[in-house]
Amino acid sequence: MKIFITKRIPQKGIDLLQAAGHQVTIHDSSIPLSPSELIQAGQQCDYVLNGGMQRFDVDFFKNCPNLKALSLMSVGYDNVDVSAATQYRIPVSNTPGVLSGATADVAFLLMLAVSRKAFFNHKQILRGQWKGFDPTAHLGIELNNKTLGIYGLGRIGFEFARKARAAYNMEIIYYNRGRNAEAEQVLGARYVNFDDLLTQSDVLSIHAALTAETANRFNQDTFKRMKNTAILVNTARGGLVKEEDLAKALLEGELWGAGLDVTNPEPMAADNPLLNLENVCILPHIGSATVETRDNMALMAASNLLAAIRGEKMPQTINPEVYT
């Protein structure tokens, strides 16, 4: 079979596909494909593995009649028009689970870095502004026994909550579409409504999918309802946070700080005012960026495609209704 990979992925995934005897073509460039280029590539293959953030809209599925399956090397799938894929009977798979620990580590890193203004203080050294010890300068806040609120308590949110509870004995509250019995039993997590999540959290960490319902969910209104000593952490998708409202809230002291591994857009512009605030820490979407995790993601994405090629259901299918 002819397989097209939209961006170079870890070699283990490529080797798995080639060892099965399939022809693999890779878009080996840092420049994303244009919509027309993506369609052209899709017309010349049987299967697509998305290694980047290419968008797959209704035009893509409509104009690629030979396409049999789409495999994403990611957990998120907001870059795919899933309803269009289903309409054209194309199963779409993702890679849940394998990146939970690595992404939770980055959420933990951001929480701690923001609490101690670590990125800003590092910049002070680079600028030659470290003048010596000052008992009233560079003060952060402690995390011990604080309340961690989780917006979207799935695998990643659970792992982050587990680490935070073990390290800082944090109380865990969460808002979700449904109850998480495991988190309640193992972590003592307490289910709350959205307003209580905002008003009670000392650290509020976002782990939900980006949908029409959750887009810009964190905005001027929500920031006003949060504690002015609270930290916001986002390792999910940039579109869940309205960044101009976040910058305003931070400047006006409505929040203590923010840690972002995802922004909107990506990459973030170098002159974005958030980058120069002392109570903000921003990373370039590295949640899953470890050798082990990316290897496992590539292997899972490739394995999903191999299952489809064998005529089986892909193990992690976003739209399983295509099989009925």
Residue pairs with C-beta under 8 A, 6 or more apart in sequence:
1 22
1 23
1 46
1 47
1 309
2 22
2 23
2 25
2 44
2 45
2 46
2 47
3 17
3 22
3 23
3 24
3 25
3 45
3 46
3 47
3 48
3 49
3 305
4 25
4 26
4 27
4 41
4 42
4 44
4 45
4 47
4 48
4 49
5 14
5 24
5 25
5 26
5 27
5 48
5 49
5 50
5 51
6 27
6 32
6 33
6 38
6 41
6 48
6 49
6 50
6 51
6 52
6 54
7 26
7 27
7 28
7 29
7 32
7 50
7 51
7 52
7 54
8 26
8 27
8 28
8 51
9 49
9 51
9 73
9 294
9 298
9 301
10 294
10 295
10 297
10 298
11 298
12 295
12 298
12 299
13 49
13 73
13 295
13 297
13 298
13 299
13 301
13 302
14 24
14 26
14 298
14 302
16 299
16 302
16 303
16 306
17 24
17 49
17 302
17 305
17 306
18 24
20 306
20 309
22 309
25 41
25 44
25 45
27 33
27 41
32 52
32 53
32 54
33 41
33 54
35 55
35 57
35 59
35 60
38 54
38 56
38 60
39 59
39 60
39 63
39 64
41 48
42 48
42 60
42 63
42 64
42 67
43 63
43 64
43 66
45 66
45 67
46 66
46 67
46 68
46 309
47 67
47 68
47 69
47 70
47 71
47 305
47 308
47 309
48 67
48 69
48 70
48 71
49 70
49 71
49 72
49 73
49 301
49 302
49 305
50 56
50 70
50 71
50 72
50 73
50 74
50 79
51 73
51 298
51 301
53 74
53 79
53 266
54 79
55 79
55 80
56 70
56 79
56 80
56 81
56 84
56 85
57 81
57 84
58 81
58 84
58 87
60 84
61 67
61 81
61 84
61 85
61 87
61 88
61 90
62 84
62 88
67 88
67 90
68 90
68 308
68 309
69 90
69 91
69 92
69 93
69 304
69 305
69 308
69 314
70 80
70 85
70 90
70 91
70 92
70 93
71 92
71 93
71 301
71 302
71 304
71 305
71 308
71 314
72 80
72 92
72 93
72 94
72 95
72 301
73 95
73 297
73 298
73 300
73 301
74 94
74 95
74 297
75 94
75 95
75 96
75 99
75 156
76 94
76 209
76 210
76 236
76 237
77 92
77 94
77 209
77 318
78 209
78 210
78 211
78 237
78 239
80 92
80 318
82 92
82 318
82 319
85 91
85 92
85 319
85 322
86 319
86 321
86 322
89 322
90 322
91 308
91 313
91 314
91 317
91 319
91 320
91 322
91 323
92 317
92 318
92 319
93 301
93 304
93 305
93 308
93 314
93 315
93 316
93 317
93 318
94 316
94 318
95 296
95 297
95 300
95 301
95 304
95 316
96 155
96 316
97 155
98 293
98 296
98 297
98 300
99 156
99 287
99 288
99 293
99 296
99 297
100 155
100 156
100 158
100 159
101 159
101 293
102 287
102 288
102 289
102 290
102 292
102 293
103 156
103 159
103 235
103 261
103 287
103 288
104 156
104 157
104 159
104 160
104 162
104 163
105 163
106 235
106 261
106 283
106 286
106 287
107 156
107 160
107 205
107 207
107 233
107 235
107 259
107 261
107 287
108 160
108 163
108 164
108 167
109 259
109 283
110 233
110 235
110 259
110 260
110 261
110 281
110 283
111 143
111 164
111 203
111 205
111 231
111 233
111 259
112 118
112 143
113 119
113 259
113 281
114 231
114 233
114 256
114 257
114 258
114 259
114 279
114 280
114 281
115 140
115 141
115 142
115 143
115 231
115 257
116 140
117 138
117 140
117 257
117 278
117 279
118 281
119 280
119 281
119 282
120 277
120 278
120 279
120 280
121 138
124 130
141 229
141 256
143 164
143 167
143 168
143 170
143 202
143 203
144 168
144 169
145 168
145 169
145 170
145 171
146 168
146 170
146 171
146 202
146 203
147 170
147 171
147 172
147 173
147 200
147 201
147 202
147 203
148 160
148 161
148 164
148 165
148 170
148 171
148 172
148 173
148 201
148 202
148 203
148 204
148 205
149 173
149 174
149 175
149 192
149 197
149 198
149 200
149 201
149 202
149 203
149 204
149 205
150 157
150 160
150 161
150 172
150 173
150 174
150 175
150 176
150 189
150 205
150 207
151 157
151 174
151 175
151 197
151 204
151 205
151 206
151 207
151 208
151 217
152 175
152 176
152 206
152 207
152 208
152 209
152 236
153 161
153 174
153 175
153 176
153 180
153 183
153 189
153 207
154 176
154 207
156 207
156 235
157 174
157 205
157 207
158 180
158 182
158 183
158 187
160 205
160 207
161 170
161 172
161 174
161 183
161 187
161 189
162 186
162 187
164 170
164 172
164 203
165 172
165 187
165 188
170 203
171 188
171 190
172 183
172 187
172 188
172 189
172 190
173 189
173 190
173 191
173 192
173 196
173 197
173 200
173 201
174 180
174 183
174 189
174 190
174 191
174 192
174 197
175 191
175 192
175 193
175 194
175 196
175 197
176 191
179 191
180 189
180 191
183 189
184 190
184 191
192 200
195 225
197 204
198 204
198 222
198 225
198 226
199 225
199 226
199 227
201 226
201 227
201 230
202 227
202 229
202 230
202 231
203 230
203 231
203 233
204 226
204 230
204 231
204 232
204 233
205 232
205 233
205 234
205 235
206 218
206 232
206 233
206 234
206 235
206 236
206 240
206 241
207 235
207 236
208 214
208 217
208 236
208 240
209 236
209 237
210 236
210 237
210 239
210 240
214 240
215 239
215 240
216 239
216 240
216 241
216 242
217 240
217 241
218 232
218 234
218 240
218 241
218 242
218 245
218 246
219 241
219 242
219 245
220 242
220 245
220 248
220 249
223 232
223 245
223 246
223 249
223 254
223 255
224 249
224 254
226 232
226 254
226 255
227 256
228 253
228 254
228 255
228 256
229 256
230 255
230 256
231 255
231 256
231 257
231 258
231 259
232 241
232 246
232 255
232 257
232 258
232 259
233 258
233 259
233 260
234 240
234 241
234 258
234 259
234 260
234 261
234 262
235 261
235 262
235 287
236 262
237 262
237 264
238 260
238 262
238 263
238 264
238 265
238 266
239 264
241 260
241 264
243 263
243 264
243 272
243 274
246 255
246 258
246 274
247 273
247 274
247 277
249 255
250 257
250 258
250 274
250 277
250 279
250 280
251 277
255 279
256 279
257 279
257 280
257 281
258 274
258 279
258 280
258 281
259 280
259 281
259 282
260 274
260 280
260 281
260 282
260 283
261 282
261 283
261 284
261 285
261 286
261 287
262 285
262 287
263 272
263 282
263 285
266 284
266 285
267 284
268 274
268 275
268 282
268 284
274 280
274 282
275 282
288 294
288 297
300 316
303 315
304 314
304 315
304 316
305 314
307 313
307 314
307 315
308 314
313 320
313 323
317 323
